[in-house]
């Protein structure tokens, strides 16, 4: 069998594309307010190793900054309020890379990013109790209209 005899791969259905775009937008947008809230409420525990460093010298100050940054990352990742939304957000990035390998790039990027903005607004409402103003609802409708125009332009 030669290379020309192989059957073409079938393209996923529009439902699969839509679900993929929605999942990426949801994973990116909805988790952002929860990550922000966890970071704002974060109070790192004391680390005795940081207190023993002499910050009077440039080398000591640099070592203290590096260790403080490392401990901050470790402490944040130990916090489920931060780690769980972060893992979901990063999973959305993996889905995005899978999508851009298969879907039309000029549709994937604007659709997923636009949906992420929409889900961020909804996430702020859910996580922080922010009121969604009339102007924001109108803006969200325009974003959805823009997505529809992008998709429609590819179909013609």
N, CA and C atoms as an extended XYZ file, in Angstrom:
468
Properties=species:S:1:pos:R:3:atomname:S:1:resname:S:1:resid:I:1 pbc="F F F"
N         0.853       -1.168        0.000 N   UNK     1
C         0.000        0.000        0.000 CA  UNK     1
C         0.905        1.239        0.000 C   UNK     1
N         0.657        2.167       -0.872 N   UNK     2
C         1.482        3.370       -0.959 CA  UNK     2
C         0.880        4.485       -0.115 C   UNK     2
N         1.637        5.579       -0.012 N   UNK     3
C         1.164        6.719        0.766 CA  UNK     3
C        -0.092        7.341        0.172 C   UNK     3
N        -0.254        7.231       -1.136 N   UNK     4
C        -1.420        7.839       -1.772 CA  UNK     4
C        -2.676        7.007       -1.571 C   UNK     4
N        -2.537        5.747       -1.146 N   UNK     5
C        -3.689        4.877       -0.964 CA  UNK     5
C        -4.318        4.995        0.426 C   UNK     5
N        -3.701        5.728        1.330 N   UNK     6
C        -4.265        5.825        2.676 CA  UNK     6
C        -5.493        6.717        2.667 C   UNK     6
N        -6.438        6.357        3.499 N   UNK     7
C        -7.679        7.126        3.589 CA  UNK     7
C        -7.429        8.417        4.367 C   UNK     7
N        -8.062        9.510        3.947 N   UNK     8
C        -7.882       10.762        4.688 CA  UNK     8
C        -8.509       10.655        6.076 C   UNK     8
N        -7.875       11.307        7.033 N   UNK     9
C        -8.406       11.320        8.392 CA  UNK     9
C        -9.674       12.174        8.423 C   UNK     9
N       -10.674       11.678        9.120 N   UNK    10
C       -11.906       12.449        9.206 CA  UNK    10
C       -11.731       13.559       10.243 C   UNK    10
N       -12.328       14.675        9.952 N   UNK    11
C       -12.258       15.817       10.844 CA  UNK    11
C       -13.293       15.644       11.950 C   UNK    11
N       -12.963       16.036       13.175 N   UNK    12
C       -13.953       15.941       14.257 CA  UNK    12
C       -15.190       16.787       13.948 C   UNK    12
N       -16.292       16.422       14.551 N   UNK    13
C       -17.544       17.144       14.308 CA  UNK    13
C       -17.484       18.541       14.929 C   UNK    13
N       -18.390       19.385       14.492 N   UNK    14
C       -18.475       20.751       15.009 CA  UNK    14
C       -18.760       20.732       16.505 C   UNK    14
N       -19.483       19.707       16.975 N   UNK    15
C       -19.760       19.573       18.405 CA  UNK    15
C       -18.457       19.358       19.186 C   UNK    15
N       -17.565       18.538       18.651 N   UNK    16
C       -16.275       18.310       19.310 CA  UNK    16
C       -15.438       19.584       19.356 C   UNK    16
N       -15.420       20.344       18.249 N   UNK    17
C       -14.673       21.606       18.237 CA  UNK    17
C       -15.252       22.571       19.259 C   UNK    17
N       -16.575       22.684       19.259 N   UNK    18
C       -17.241       23.604       20.181 CA  UNK    18
C       -16.954       23.216       21.626 C   UNK    18
N       -17.051       21.938       21.921 N   UNK    19
C       -16.775       21.461       23.267 CA  UNK    19
C       -15.313       21.743       23.646 C   UNK    19
N       -14.402       21.524       22.727 N   UNK    20
C       -12.992       21.808       22.982 CA  UNK    20
C       -12.745       23.278       23.268 C   UNK    20
N       -13.325       24.163       22.439 N   UNK    21
C       -13.170       25.602       22.652 CA  UNK    21
C       -13.761       26.016       24.007 C   UNK    21
N       -14.947       25.491       24.320 N   UNK    22
C       -15.598       25.828       25.594 CA  UNK    22
C       -14.780       25.348       26.788 C   UNK    22
N       -14.226       24.134       26.697 N   UNK    23
C       -13.435       23.615       27.813 CA  UNK    23
C       -12.179       24.440       28.055 C   UNK    23
N       -11.513       24.846       26.988 N   UNK    24
C       -10.316       25.677       27.149 CA  UNK    24
C       -10.696       27.026       27.746 C   UNK    24
N       -11.724       27.666       27.197 N   UNK    25
C       -12.171       28.950       27.732 CA  UNK    25
C       -12.593       28.840       29.181 C   UNK    25
N       -13.289       27.772       29.503 N   UNK    26
C       -13.736       27.537       30.874 CA  UNK    26
C       -12.551       27.316       31.804 C   UNK    26
N       -11.609       26.480       31.384 N   UNK    27
C       -10.441       26.182       32.228 CA  UNK    27
C        -9.582       27.418       32.443 C   UNK    27
N        -9.437       28.245       31.429 N   UNK    28
C        -8.628       29.458       31.573 CA  UNK    28
C        -9.370       30.550       32.325 C   UNK    28
N       -10.599       30.806       31.930 N   UNK    29
C       -11.305       31.962       32.464 CA  UNK    29
C       -11.894       31.761       33.841 C   UNK    29
N       -12.542       30.646       34.049 N   UNK    30
C       -13.244       30.443       35.319 CA  UNK    30
C       -12.273       30.263       36.480 C   UNK    30
N       -11.088       29.740       36.218 N   UNK    31
C       -10.136       29.502       37.298 CA  UNK    31
C        -9.372       30.757       37.709 C   UNK    31
N        -9.253       31.721       36.823 N   UNK    32
C        -8.440       32.909       37.106 CA  UNK    32
C        -8.890       33.652       38.366 C   UNK    32
N       -10.184       33.927       38.569 N   UNK    33
C       -10.584       34.612       39.804 CA  UNK    33
C       -10.294       33.793       41.066 C   UNK    33
N       -10.368       32.467       40.957 N   UNK    34
C       -10.087       31.627       42.122 CA  UNK    34
C        -8.588       31.630       42.443 C   UNK    34
N        -7.755       31.626       41.413 N   UNK    35
C        -6.308       31.725       41.626 CA  UNK    35
C        -5.980       33.078       42.257 C   UNK    35
N        -6.598       34.123       41.746 N   UNK    36
C        -6.361       35.471       42.277 CA  UNK    36
C        -6.782       35.557       43.735 C   UNK    36
N        -7.960       35.029       44.059 N   UNK    37
C        -8.448       35.075       45.432 CA  UNK    37
C        -7.515       34.313       46.371 C   UNK    37
N        -7.051       33.139       45.934 N   UNK    38
C        -6.140       32.352       46.770 CA  UNK    38
C        -4.815       33.083       46.969 C   UNK    38
N        -4.331       33.748       45.930 N   UNK    39
C        -3.066       34.485       46.051 CA  UNK    39
C        -3.225       35.685       46.982 C   UNK    39
N        -4.360       36.375       46.904 N   UNK    40
C        -4.587       37.528       47.774 CA  UNK    40
C        -4.741       37.121       49.237 C   UNK    40
N        -5.330       35.963       49.478 N   UNK    41
C        -5.553       35.484       50.846 CA  UNK    41
C        -4.381       34.670       51.376 C   UNK    41
N        -3.319       34.592       50.624 N   UNK    42
C        -2.168       33.767       50.989 CA  UNK    42
C        -1.332       34.438       52.076 C   UNK    42
N        -1.085       33.711       53.136 N   UNK    43
C        -0.211       34.173       54.217 CA  UNK    43
C         0.838       33.095       54.448 C   UNK    43
N         2.049       33.320       53.948 N   UNK    44
C         3.067       32.265       54.039 CA  UNK    44
C         3.503       32.004       55.480 C   UNK    44
N         3.758       30.753       55.786 N   UNK    45
C         4.258       30.441       57.132 CA  UNK    45
C         5.720       30.884       57.247 C   UNK    45
N         6.189       31.086       58.457 N   UNK    46
C         7.591       31.481       58.616 CA  UNK    46
C         8.527       30.320       58.255 C   UNK    46
N         9.662       30.674       57.719 N   UNK    47
C        10.682       29.686       57.359 CA  UNK    47
C        11.979       30.064       58.062 C   UNK    47
N        12.388       29.270       59.047 N   UNK    48
C        13.602       29.595       59.801 CA  UNK    48
C        14.845       29.714       58.922 C   UNK    48
N        14.883       28.986       57.817 N   UNK    49
C        16.065       29.065       56.947 CA  UNK    49
C        16.230       30.463       56.362 C   UNK    49
N        15.153       31.196       56.192 N   UNK    50
C        15.236       32.558       55.675 CA  UNK    50
C        15.738       33.541       56.732 C   UNK    50
N        15.393       33.266       57.976 N   UNK    51
C        15.774       34.173       59.048 CA  UNK    51
C        17.262       34.105       59.373 C   UNK    51
N        17.918       33.002       59.015 N   UNK    52
C        19.333       32.834       59.317 CA  UNK    52
C        20.256       33.461       58.274 C   UNK    52
N        19.699       33.951       57.179 N   UNK    53
C        20.528       34.499       56.101 CA  UNK    53
C        20.848       35.956       56.392 C   UNK    53
N        22.132       36.308       56.263 N   UNK    54
C        22.584       37.686       56.444 CA  UNK    54
C        22.292       38.451       55.157 C   UNK    54
N        21.327       39.365       55.198 N   UNK    55
C        20.946       40.127       54.009 CA  UNK    55
C        21.741       41.422       53.881 C   UNK    55
N        22.770       41.583       54.717 N   UNK    56
C        23.591       42.786       54.654 CA  UNK    56
C        24.531       42.826       53.464 C   UNK    56
N        24.793       41.664       52.863 N   UNK    57
C        25.667       41.614       51.689 CA  UNK    57
C        24.826       41.368       50.443 C   UNK    57
N        25.407       41.677       49.284 N   UNK    58
C        24.671       41.442       48.032 CA  UNK    58
C        24.404       39.956       47.826 C   UNK    58
N        25.388       39.122       48.122 N   UNK    59
C        25.203       37.680       47.949 CA  UNK    59
C        24.139       37.155       48.911 C   UNK    59
N        24.157       37.630       50.151 N   UNK    60
C        23.159       37.206       51.126 CA  UNK    60
C        21.764       37.669       50.753 C   UNK    60
N        21.673       38.907       50.273 N   UNK    61
C        20.374       39.443       49.850 CA  UNK    61
C        19.826       38.642       48.669 C   UNK    61
N        20.707       38.333       47.676 N   UNK    62
C        20.275       37.568       46.499 CA  UNK    62
C        19.836       36.164       46.907 C   UNK    62
N        20.604       35.531       47.810 N   UNK    63
C        20.245       34.188       48.285 CA  UNK    63
C        18.905       34.232       49.004 C   UNK    63
N        18.675       35.273       49.834 N   UNK    64
C        17.422       35.409       50.556 CA  UNK    64
C        16.254       35.561       49.583 C   UNK    64
N        16.414       36.387       48.541 N   UNK    65
C        15.344       36.603       47.552 CA  UNK    65
C        15.010       35.308       46.808 C   UNK    65
N        16.042       34.575       46.424 N   UNK    66
C        15.825       33.320       45.685 CA  UNK    66
C        15.114       32.309       46.573 C   UNK    66
N        15.586       32.138       47.801 N   UNK    67
C        14.947       31.184       48.715 CA  UNK    67
C        13.526       31.613       49.075 C   UNK    67
N        13.311       32.896       49.249 N   UNK    68
C        11.955       33.391       49.555 CA  UNK    68
C        11.009       33.092       48.391 C   UNK    68
N        11.472       33.330       47.164 N   UNK    69
C        10.647       33.025       45.987 CA  UNK    69
C        10.356       31.532       45.907 C   UNK    69
N        11.369       30.713       46.168 N   UNK    70
C        11.178       29.259       46.125 CA  UNK    70
C        10.159       28.817       47.175 C   UNK    70
N        10.289       29.312       48.409 N   UNK    71
C         9.360       28.941       49.462 CA  UNK    71
C         7.947       29.445       49.174 C   UNK    71
N         7.834       30.599       48.564 N   UNK    72
C         6.507       31.124       48.212 CA  UNK    72
C         5.819       30.201       47.215 C   UNK    72
N         6.557       29.773       46.200 N   UNK    73
C         5.992       28.851       45.203 CA  UNK    73
C         5.594       27.541       45.865 C   UNK    73
N         6.471       26.994       46.677 N   UNK    74
C         6.177       25.725       47.358 CA  UNK    74
C         4.943       25.867       48.246 C   UNK    74
N         4.887       26.952       49.026 N   UNK    75
C         3.744       27.148       49.922 CA  UNK    75
C         2.438       27.346       49.152 C   UNK    75
N         2.491       28.070       48.039 N   UNK    76
C         1.284       28.246       47.228 CA  UNK    76
C         0.809       26.915       46.655 C   UNK    76
N         1.739       26.117       46.164 N   UNK    77
C         1.356       24.831       45.584 CA  UNK    77
C         0.846       23.851       46.636 C   UNK    77
N         1.206       24.048       47.878 N   UNK    78
C         0.685       23.213       48.969 CA  UNK    78
C        -0.726       23.625       49.359 C   UNK    78
N        -1.155       24.766       48.922 N   UNK    79
C        -2.484       25.272       49.257 CA  UNK    79
C        -3.493       24.799       48.211 C   UNK    79
N        -4.452       23.972       48.601 N   UNK    80
C        -5.447       23.499       47.630 CA  UNK    80
C        -6.247       24.631       46.980 C   UNK    80
N        -6.485       25.709       47.712 N   UNK    81
C        -7.244       26.835       47.162 CA  UNK    81
C        -6.526       27.454       45.968 C   UNK    81
N        -5.219       27.313       45.928 N   UNK    82
C        -4.427       27.838       44.813 CA  UNK    82
C        -4.097       26.732       43.812 C   UNK    82
N        -3.696       25.569       44.316 N   UNK    83
C        -3.192       24.503       43.454 CA  UNK    83
C        -4.269       23.892       42.549 C   UNK    83
N        -5.468       23.692       43.083 N   UNK    84
C        -6.514       23.046       42.278 CA  UNK    84
C        -6.905       23.907       41.072 C   UNK    84
N        -7.221       25.210       41.259 N   UNK    85
C        -7.526       26.012       40.069 CA  UNK    85
C        -6.328       26.139       39.123 C   UNK    85
N        -5.115       26.156       39.671 N   UNK    86
C        -3.930       26.246       38.825 CA  UNK    86
C        -3.798       25.008       37.950 C   UNK    86
N        -4.013       23.836       38.520 N   UNK    87
C        -3.923       22.595       37.739 CA  UNK    87
C        -4.996       22.561       36.657 C   UNK    87
N        -6.211       23.000       36.987 N   UNK    88
C        -7.279       23.047       35.980 CA  UNK    88
C        -6.902       24.034       34.876 C   UNK    88
N        -6.353       25.186       35.260 N   UNK    89
C        -5.931       26.199       34.288 CA  UNK    89
C        -4.846       25.646       33.368 C   UNK    89
N        -3.873       24.973       33.941 N   UNK    90
C        -2.795       24.395       33.129 CA  UNK    90
C        -3.296       23.261       32.241 C   UNK    90
N        -4.303       22.535       32.719 N   UNK    91
C        -4.918       21.499       31.889 CA  UNK    91
C        -5.570       22.136       30.664 C   UNK    91
N        -6.167       23.315       30.863 N   UNK    92
C        -6.722       24.053       29.727 CA  UNK    92
C        -5.649       24.402       28.709 C   UNK    92
N        -4.456       24.697       29.162 N   UNK    93
C        -3.358       24.990       28.236 CA  UNK    93
C        -2.976       23.755       27.430 C   UNK    93
N        -3.002       22.596       28.062 N   UNK    94
C        -2.720       21.355       27.330 CA  UNK    94
C        -3.799       21.127       26.278 C   UNK    94
N        -5.067       21.312       26.657 N   UNK    95
C        -6.163       21.166       25.685 CA  UNK    95
C        -5.990       22.148       24.536 C   UNK    95
N        -5.558       23.380       24.856 N   UNK    96
C        -5.353       24.398       23.824 CA  UNK    96
C        -4.290       23.937       22.824 C   UNK    96
N        -3.181       23.415       23.318 N   UNK    97
C        -2.137       22.950       22.409 CA  UNK    97
C        -2.610       21.778       21.557 C   UNK    97
N        -3.460       20.934       22.109 N   UNK    98
C        -4.038       19.861       21.306 CA  UNK    98
C        -4.968       20.430       20.234 C   UNK    98
N        -5.737       21.454       20.597 N   UNK    99
C        -6.655       22.073       19.634 CA  UNK    99
C        -5.916       22.765       18.501 C   UNK    99
N        -4.867       23.523       18.821 N   UNK   100
C        -4.193       24.257       17.741 CA  UNK   100
C        -3.463       23.317       16.799 C   UNK   100
N        -3.232       22.088       17.241 N   UNK   101
C        -2.632       21.105       16.349 CA  UNK   101
C        -3.632       20.536       15.355 C   UNK   101
N        -4.907       20.665       15.642 N   UNK   102
C        -5.946       20.064       14.795 CA  UNK   102
C        -6.892       21.083       14.172 C   UNK   102
N        -7.230       22.120       14.914 N   UNK   103
C        -8.247       23.074       14.448 CA  UNK   103
C        -7.599       24.219       13.686 C   UNK   103
N        -8.425       24.976       13.034 N   UNK   104
C        -7.989       26.165       12.302 CA  UNK   104
C        -7.422       27.175       13.295 C   UNK   104
N        -6.168       27.554       13.119 N   UNK   105
C        -5.490       28.442       14.060 CA  UNK   105
C        -6.169       29.800       14.162 C   UNK   105
N        -6.612       30.327       13.027 N   UNK   106
C        -7.235       31.654       13.038 CA  UNK   106
C        -8.603       31.646       13.712 C   UNK   106
N        -9.140       30.484       14.011 N   UNK   107
C       -10.373       30.382       14.795 CA  UNK   107
C       -10.075       30.017       16.245 C   UNK   107
N        -9.141       29.109       16.436 N   UNK   108
C        -8.865       28.587       17.776 CA  UNK   108
C        -8.421       29.679       18.734 C   UNK   108
N        -7.464       30.486       18.319 N   UNK   109
C        -6.914       31.500       19.218 CA  UNK   109
C        -7.948       32.557       19.608 C   UNK   109
N        -8.624       33.207       18.652 N   UNK   110
C        -9.592       34.225       19.091 CA  UNK   110
C       -10.784       33.646       19.856 C   UNK   110
N       -11.235       32.475       19.484 N   UNK   111
C       -12.396       31.897       20.169 CA  UNK   111
C       -12.049       31.528       21.605 C   UNK   111
N       -10.946       30.817       21.797 N   UNK   112
C       -10.604       30.385       23.156 CA  UNK   112
C       -10.269       31.577       24.048 C   UNK   112
N        -9.550       32.554       23.526 N   UNK   113
C        -9.228       33.729       24.344 CA  UNK   113
C       -10.476       34.545       24.667 C   UNK   113
N       -11.378       34.690       23.701 N   UNK   114
C       -12.616       35.424       23.954 CA  UNK   114
C       -13.484       34.710       24.978 C   UNK   114
N       -13.567       33.395       24.861 N   UNK   115
C       -14.345       32.641       25.842 CA  UNK   115
C       -13.710       32.725       27.224 C   UNK   115
N       -12.385       32.757       27.278 N   UNK   116
C       -11.709       32.898       28.571 CA  UNK   116
C       -12.099       34.215       29.239 C   UNK   116
N       -12.178       35.302       28.451 N   UNK   117
C       -12.611       36.586       29.020 CA  UNK   117
C       -14.040       36.494       29.548 C   UNK   117
N       -14.916       35.856       28.794 N   UNK   118
C       -16.306       35.727       29.230 CA  UNK   118
C       -16.401       34.916       30.520 C   UNK   118
N       -15.678       33.800       30.566 N   UNK   119
C       -15.729       32.961       31.759 CA  UNK   119
C       -15.032       33.625       32.947 C   UNK   119
N       -14.078       34.510       32.698 N   UNK   120
C       -13.457       35.255       33.787 CA  UNK   120
C       -14.477       36.170       34.450 C   UNK   120
N       -15.295       36.824       33.651 N   UNK   121
C       -16.345       37.686       34.209 CA  UNK   121
C       -17.301       36.846       35.059 C   UNK   121
N       -17.701       35.696       34.538 N   UNK   122
C       -18.607       34.832       35.303 CA  UNK   122
C       -17.921       34.291       36.558 C   UNK   122
N       -16.627       34.001       36.452 N   UNK   123
C       -15.878       33.519       37.609 CA  UNK   123
C       -15.750       34.573       38.690 C   UNK   123
N       -15.564       35.836       38.284 N   UNK   124
C       -15.511       36.919       39.274 CA  UNK   124
C       -16.851       37.059       39.986 C   UNK   124
N       -17.928       36.885       39.256 N   UNK   125
C       -19.257       36.932       39.863 CA  UNK   125
C       -19.400       35.809       40.892 C   UNK   125
N       -18.932       34.608       40.506 N   UNK   126
C       -19.075       33.437       41.367 CA  UNK   126
C       -18.109       33.491       42.557 C   UNK   126
N       -16.833       33.763       42.309 N   UNK   127
C       -15.811       33.692       43.356 CA  UNK   127
C       -15.810       34.913       44.265 C   UNK   127
N       -16.074       36.076       43.698 N   UNK   128
C       -15.924       37.306       44.459 CA  UNK   128
C       -17.234       38.055       44.662 C   UNK   128
N       -18.301       37.556       44.067 N   UNK   129
C       -19.594       38.206       44.222 CA  UNK   129
C       -19.702       39.529       43.478 C   UNK   129
N       -18.855       39.748       42.477 N   UNK   130
C       -18.917       40.996       41.720 CA  UNK   130
C       -20.199       41.049       40.902 C   UNK   130
N       -20.763       42.232       40.843 N   UNK   131
C       -21.980       42.439       40.067 CA  UNK   131
C       -21.578       42.653       38.606 C   UNK   131
N       -22.294       41.988       37.712 N   UNK   132
C       -22.035       42.157       36.285 CA  UNK   132
C       -22.955       43.261       35.788 C   UNK   132
N       -22.348       44.359       35.367 N   UNK   133
C       -23.133       45.523       34.950 CA  UNK   133
C       -23.771       45.296       33.581 C   UNK   133
N       -24.708       46.161       33.276 N   UNK   134
C       -25.388       46.098       31.981 CA  UNK   134
C       -24.373       46.254       30.847 C   UNK   134
N       -23.442       47.198       31.000 N   UNK   135
C       -22.431       47.420       29.962 CA  UNK   135
C       -21.563       46.186       29.757 C   UNK   135
N       -21.262       45.478       30.839 N   UNK   136
C       -20.470       44.254       30.718 CA  UNK   136
C       -21.252       43.183       29.969 C   UNK   136
N       -22.540       43.055       30.274 N   UNK   137
C       -23.376       42.094       29.551 CA  UNK   137
C       -23.418       42.434       28.057 C   UNK   137
N       -23.524       43.719       27.755 N   UNK   138
C       -23.533       44.144       26.345 CA  UNK   138
C       -22.191       43.803       25.693 C   UNK   138
N       -21.105       44.075       26.399 N   UNK   139
C       -19.779       43.744       25.874 CA  UNK   139
C       -19.615       42.251       25.650 C   UNK   139
N       -20.142       41.454       26.566 N   UNK   140
C       -20.073       39.998       26.401 CA  UNK   140
C       -20.874       39.558       25.178 C   UNK   140
N       -22.009       40.192       24.945 N   UNK   141
C       -22.808       39.868       23.758 CA  UNK   141
C       -22.037       40.223       22.486 C   UNK   141
N       -21.332       41.360       22.495 N   UNK   142
C       -20.513       41.728       21.345 CA  UNK   142
C       -19.380       40.723       21.117 C   UNK   142
N       -18.780       40.248       22.189 N   UNK   143
C       -17.718       39.241       22.063 CA  UNK   143
C       -18.280       37.969       21.426 C   UNK   143
N       -19.440       37.536       21.895 N   UNK   144
C       -20.073       36.353       21.305 CA  UNK   144
C       -20.419       36.590       19.835 C   UNK   144
N       -20.881       37.802       19.526 N   UNK   145
C       -21.153       38.144       18.130 CA  UNK   145
C       -19.877       38.105       17.291 C   UNK   145
N       -18.780       38.577       17.860 N   UNK   146
C       -17.496       38.527       17.154 CA  UNK   146
C       -17.040       37.099       16.896 C   UNK   146
N       -17.249       36.230       17.880 N   UNK   147
C       -16.916       34.812       17.683 CA  UNK   147
C       -17.755       34.239       16.552 C   UNK   147
N       -19.045       34.551       16.553 N   UNK   148
C       -19.936       34.057       15.493 CA  UNK   148
C       -19.475       34.557       14.124 C   UNK   148
N       -19.039       35.813       14.047 N   UNK   149
C       -18.540       36.349       12.777 CA  UNK   149
C       -17.271       35.637       12.328 C   UNK   149
N       -16.383       35.352       13.253 N   UNK   150
C       -15.157       34.605       12.902 CA  UNK   150
C       -15.498       33.231       12.326 C   UNK   150
N       -16.404       32.542       13.001 N   UNK   151
C       -16.788       31.208       12.536 CA  UNK   151
C       -17.497       31.303       11.189 C   UNK   151
N       -18.405       32.271       11.063 N   UNK   152
C       -19.159       32.429        9.806 CA  UNK   152
C       -18.225       32.759        8.655 C   UNK   152
N       -17.209       33.584        8.897 N   UNK   153
C       -16.289       33.971        7.819 CA  UNK   153
C       -15.475       32.780        7.318 C   UNK   153
N       -15.231       31.812        8.178 N   UNK   154
C       -14.495       30.610        7.775 CA  UNK   154
C       -15.370       29.647        7.003 C   UNK   154
N       -16.680       29.746        7.201 N   UNK   155
C       -17.600       28.832        6.535 CA  UNK   155
C       -17.936       29.291        5.116 C   UNK   155
N       -17.617       30.540        4.785 N   UNK   156
C       -17.974       31.038        3.442 CA  UNK   156
C       -16.805       30.938        2.498 C   UNK   156
